[in-house]
Amino acid sequence: YLLYDLNSKTFNNFLDYPPDEKLKGVTNEIKGRAFQGQISVRPNGGKFANATRGVFEICEIKNADIKRIFRKTYFSPECKIIHNNVAFSSASPYGFHSITSTDSYIFLIYSERSMKEYGDEYYAGNNLLVFDWDGNPVVNFILDRYLKNFALDVSQMKIYGFCTNSNSGEPEIVTYQLPPIKE
């Protein structure tokens, strides 16, 4: 991670990438491509969550320093380094995407599907995972559609998801009303 101070115009690099024997000895730039993910910042500040192909982690920002408070590696990406680029195996599963958060929870889609098995729909997932800000799993909503992306309406606790209709092949937006989350 790179933490940039707008006032002093200085930056600091923090934390290491998940250990992976296949990526041992390659630069952080290449590792960054292999573990490129999405970040959601806790609305009341202080923490952020990062979700990549197979890794989910939560970090805290304090006094211009980043501290990892949780990391779970579900799997490492199956990839090769070719001409300083990362080439993923079509058999490699896709992990997380479409992360968002509230002050209490982190919401993200989990796929675990591969391009070899599912073609262009490999990254779509029907598991809406919810974690607290300590990394504890709270609930796994199993959806009836495989979402490619989603947005959360926090005031109504509704999910608006983008997916492909399995019958018509047409894109569609679906809505899910989430039940109250019980810890």
Residue pairs with C-beta under 8 A, 6 or more apart in sequence:
1 13
1 14
1 15
1 50
1 59
1 66
2 11
2 12
2 13
2 14
3 11
3 12
3 14
3 61
3 64
3 65
3 66
4 10
4 11
5 11
5 64
12 64
12 65
13 28
14 65
14 66
15 59
15 66
15 68
17 23
17 28
17 31
17 32
17 34
17 35
18 35
18 55
18 71
18 73
18 76
20 31
20 34
20 76
20 77
22 76
22 78
22 79
23 30
23 31
23 34
23 76
23 79
23 81
26 81
29 84
30 81
30 84
30 86
33 85
33 86
34 53
34 77
34 79
34 86
35 52
35 53
35 55
35 77
36 52
37 50
37 51
37 52
37 53
37 55
37 96
37 99
38 50
38 51
38 96
38 97
38 98
38 99
39 48
39 49
39 50
39 99
40 48
40 49
40 99
40 100
40 101
40 106
41 47
41 48
41 101
42 48
42 49
42 101
42 103
42 133
43 101
43 102
43 103
44 103
45 61
46 60
46 61
46 62
47 58
47 59
47 60
47 61
47 69
47 133
48 58
48 59
48 61
49 56
49 57
49 58
49 59
49 99
49 101
49 106
49 108
49 131
49 133
50 56
50 57
50 58
50 59
50 99
51 95
51 96
51 97
51 99
51 108
52 77
52 95
52 96
53 75
53 77
53 88
53 92
53 93
53 94
53 95
53 96
54 73
54 74
54 75
54 76
54 77
54 93
54 95
54 96
55 71
55 72
55 73
55 74
55 95
55 96
56 70
56 71
56 72
56 74
56 95
56 96
56 108
56 131
56 135
57 68
57 70
57 71
57 72
57 135
58 68
58 69
58 70
58 71
58 106
58 131
58 133
58 134
58 135
59 66
59 67
59 68
59 69
60 66
60 67
60 69
69 134
69 135
70 134
70 135
71 135
72 135
74 95
74 112
75 93
75 95
77 86
77 88
77 92
78 88
78 89
78 91
78 92
79 86
79 87
79 88
79 89
79 92
80 86
80 87
80 89
81 87
88 115
90 114
90 115
90 116
91 114
91 115
91 116
92 114
92 115
93 111
93 112
93 113
93 114
94 111
94 112
94 113
94 114
94 115
94 122
94 123
94 125
95 110
95 111
95 112
96 108
96 109
96 110
96 111
97 108
97 109
97 111
97 123
97 125
97 148
97 149
98 108
98 109
98 147
98 148
98 149
98 150
99 106
99 107
99 108
100 106
100 107
100 108
100 150
100 151
100 152
101 107
102 152
102 154
104 132
104 133
104 181
105 130
105 131
105 132
105 133
105 138
105 181
106 130
106 131
106 132
106 133
107 128
107 129
107 130
107 150
107 152
107 159
108 128
108 129
108 131
109 124
109 125
109 127
109 128
109 129
109 147
109 149
109 150
110 125
110 127
110 129
111 122
111 123
111 124
111 125
111 127
111 146
112 125
112 127
113 121
113 122
113 123
113 124
113 125
114 122
115 122
118 124
121 146
121 148
121 164
123 148
124 146
124 147
124 148
124 163
124 164
125 146
125 147
126 142
126 143
126 144
126 145
126 146
126 147
127 140
127 141
127 142
127 143
128 140
128 141
128 143
128 147
128 150
128 159
128 176
129 137
129 139
129 140
129 141
130 137
130 138
130 139
130 140
130 141
130 181
131 137
131 138
132 138
132 183
138 181
138 183
139 181
139 182
141 176
141 178
143 161
143 176
145 161
145 163
145 166
145 174
146 163
146 164
147 161
147 162
147 163
147 174
148 161
148 162
148 163
148 164
149 161
149 162
150 159
150 160
150 161
150 162
151 159
151 160
152 158
152 159
152 160
153 159
153 160
156 177
157 177
157 178
157 180
158 175
158 176
158 177
158 178
159 175
159 176
159 178
160 173
160 174
160 175
161 173
161 174
161 175
161 176
162 171
162 172
162 173
163 171
163 172
163 174
164 170
164 171
164 172
165 171
165 172
